[in-house]
């Protein structure tokens, strides 16, 4: 009769170890603040007149978003992505 109780004790110990490992993994969550990188559009020439048009050109260039910025008295197209 000692065999079933030993099996139960071993199973309980393994379950406790598994729960301990899971709790350790869940407690080590870190949150990092993302930086934003800005790059001037390479394919578009001319003034940036519309934010939606700017964003669509930046998406074609592989960026998720774009915006118009004033540089040296001209509105230029800048593409934005997370670094």
DOLO-278014 format. One line per field, with one value per residue (C-alpha): residue number from 1; x, y, z. Coordinates in steps of 0.1 Angstrom, whole numbers. Layout:
BEGIN
n	[NUM, ...]
u	[X, ...]
v	[Y, ...]
w	[Z, ...]
END
This chain:
BEGIN
n	[1, 2, 3, 4, 5, 6, 7, 8, 9, 10, 11, 12, 13, 14, 15, 16, 17, 18, 19, 20, 21, 22, 23, 24, 25, 26, 27, 28, 29, 30, 31, 32, 33, 34, 35, 36, 37, 38, 39, 40, 41, 42, 43, 44, 45, 46, 47, 48, 49, 50, 51, 52, 53, 54, 55, 56, 57, 58, 59, 60, 61, 62, 63, 64, 65, 66, 67, 68, 69, 70, 71, 72, 73, 74, 75, 76, 77, 78, 79, 80, 81, 82, 83]
u	[0, 30, 34, 2, 9, 45, 31, 7, 35, 57, 29, 21, 58, 61, 29, 42, 75, 56, 34, 65, 82, 51, 47, 84, 80, 48, 63, 92, 73, 91, 77, 100, 90, 93, 114, 102, 125, 119, 133, 127, 109, 133, 108, 86, 98, 79, 59, 38, 2, -18, -10, -30, -11, 22, 12, 3, 37, 55, 36, 48, 84, 79, 70, 38, 31, 42, 38, 45, 71, 82, 120, 137, 103, 92, 68, 86, 75, 89, 82, 78, 84, 93, 131]
v	[0, 23, 25, 45, 71, 75, 81, 107, 124, 125, 138, 165, 175, 178, 198, 222, 226, 234, 260, 275, 278, 293, 319, 329, 334, 354, 377, 388, 408, 440, 468, 489, 523, 524, 551, 567, 570, 596, 594, 618, 602, 591, 586, 617, 650, 683, 698, 677, 690, 662, 640, 611, 613, 614, 583, 564, 572, 561, 529, 521, 528, 502, 526, 522, 560, 594, 631, 665, 686, 722, 723, 755, 770, 740, 712, 679, 643, 624, 587, 574, 540, 525, 519]
w	[0, 3, -35, -43, -16, -28, -64, -50, -31, -62, -83, -57, -55, -93, -95, -68, -87, -119, -102, -86, -120, -136, -108, -112, -149, -145, -119, -141, -166, -176, -196, -218, -231, -269, -286, -318, -348, -376, -411, -440, -469, -497, -525, -523, -535, -529, -501, -477, -479, -463, -433, -448, -481, -461, -441, -473, -489, -457, -456, -491, -479, -451, -422, -401, -401, -414, -406, -422, -404, -412, -418, -432, -441, -461, -451, -456, -453, -424, -417, -382, -366, -333, -328]
END
